[in-house]
């Protein structure tokens, strides 16, 4: 191998190391604080708005598997990394108590946009649909920021 080819190969290797070959995966493990606003319809009042402030959400992520404890409910879901944007992605989640064979009981499903930064900060912005029983249906918006990156060890739905 000529000296010029060796220099070219070393340069290419250093470029790959410096720029990376793939974007970093989004990891949303940690404790989050935020709020939720729900626009609901119920059989007593008709349209109502419910607000939940100063809420805490705890998340354990393992690969693409996601376990969330929020609003005193356990959720399970999955994360998909953004193909071009470093440390961004989206998640789908469902409350563990959701029963697709019993639409008269509690159920919730949602989708979140995710972003994290090297310093540990992050955003979790989601929309969910839920029904508490046969008497109320809500569409909710979640707004959370990460306060701690330590794994809270949230268990799976099992």
KADA-V410908 format. One record per run of one state. SS is the DSSP state (helix for helix, strand for strand, loop for the rest). FROM is the first residue (numbers start at 0). TO is the last residue. If there is no record, write none. Layout:
SS_FROM_TO + SS_FROM_TO
//
This chain:
loop_0_1 + helix_2_18 + loop_19_28 + strand_29_41 + loop_42_44 + strand_45_61 + loop_62_63 + strand_64_69 + loop_70_71 + strand_72_80 + loop_81_86 + strand_87_94 + loop_95_105 + strand_106_115 + loop_116_120 + strand_121_132 + loop_133_134 + strand_135_147 + loop_148_157
//
